[in-house]
């Protein structure tokens, strides 16, 4: 029996919010992402995966710890304006 080794990126709302908070503190960057994780425009949580047009959108814990989150990955609304 053949098994596929699929890389799954961890999505966890609490951990991602903590990772983004730590990233912003470490880099002295402003915190643009909603504190709850919920986009004000589409209502989806940015830290939860959503299948959309054949691809998965959402911010992983890893991404939240490495990049400044400035917009919603689901509806592309900016949090900076």
C-alpha positions as CSV (number, residue, x, y, z in Angstrom):
1,X,0.0,0.0,0.0
2,X,1.3,3.4,-1.0
3,X,0.9,6.4,1.2
4,X,1.3,10.0,0.3
5,X,3.3,12.3,2.5
6,X,1.1,15.4,2.5
7,X,2.5,18.5,4.2
8,X,-0.3,20.0,6.3
9,X,0.3,23.4,7.7
10,X,-1.0,23.9,11.2
11,X,-4.0,26.3,11.6
12,X,-4.7,27.2,15.2
13,X,-6.4,30.5,16.0
14,X,-5.0,31.1,19.5
15,X,-1.5,30.1,18.5
16,X,-1.6,32.2,15.3
17,X,-2.8,35.3,17.2
18,X,0.1,34.7,19.8
19,X,2.6,34.2,17.0
20,X,1.5,37.5,15.2
21,X,1.6,39.4,18.5
22,X,5.1,38.1,19.2
23,X,6.2,38.9,15.7
24,X,5.0,42.5,16.0
25,X,6.6,42.9,19.4
26,X,9.9,41.4,18.2
27,X,10.0,43.5,15.0
28,X,8.4,46.6,16.5
29,X,5.8,46.4,13.7
30,X,2.2,47.7,14.1
31,X,-0.5,45.1,14.8
32,X,-2.9,45.3,11.8
33,X,-4.7,42.0,12.1
34,X,-8.0,41.9,14.0
35,X,-7.3,40.8,17.7
36,X,-10.0,38.2,17.4
37,X,-8.8,37.0,14.0
38,X,-12.2,37.8,12.5
39,X,-12.2,39.9,9.3
40,X,-14.5,43.0,9.7
41,X,-15.6,42.7,6.0
42,X,-16.2,39.0,5.2
43,X,-16.6,37.8,8.8
44,X,-14.3,34.8,8.4
45,X,-11.5,34.1,10.8
46,X,-8.2,34.8,9.0
47,X,-6.5,32.0,11.0
48,X,-8.8,29.3,9.8
49,X,-8.4,27.5,6.4
50,X,-11.1,28.0,3.8
51,X,-11.1,26.1,0.5
52,X,-11.7,28.6,-2.2
53,X,-11.5,28.1,-6.0
54,X,-9.4,25.0,-5.6
55,X,-6.9,26.5,-3.1
56,X,-6.8,26.9,0.6
57,X,-6.7,30.4,2.1
58,X,-5.9,31.3,5.7
59,X,-2.9,32.3,7.9
60,X,-1.0,29.5,9.4
61,X,0.8,29.7,12.8
62,X,4.1,29.6,10.9
63,X,3.2,32.5,8.6
64,X,1.8,34.5,11.6
65,X,5.1,34.2,13.3
66,X,7.2,35.2,10.2
67,X,5.2,37.9,8.4
68,X,3.2,41.0,9.2
69,X,-0.4,40.2,8.5
70,X,-1.9,43.3,6.7
71,X,-5.0,41.9,5.1
72,X,-7.6,39.1,5.0
73,X,-6.4,36.1,3.1
74,X,-10.0,35.1,2.3
75,X,-11.5,38.3,0.8
76,X,-8.3,40.4,0.3
77,X,-9.5,43.3,2.4
78,X,-6.7,45.4,3.8
79,X,-6.4,46.1,7.5
80,X,-4.1,49.0,7.0
81,X,-6.4,51.7,5.6
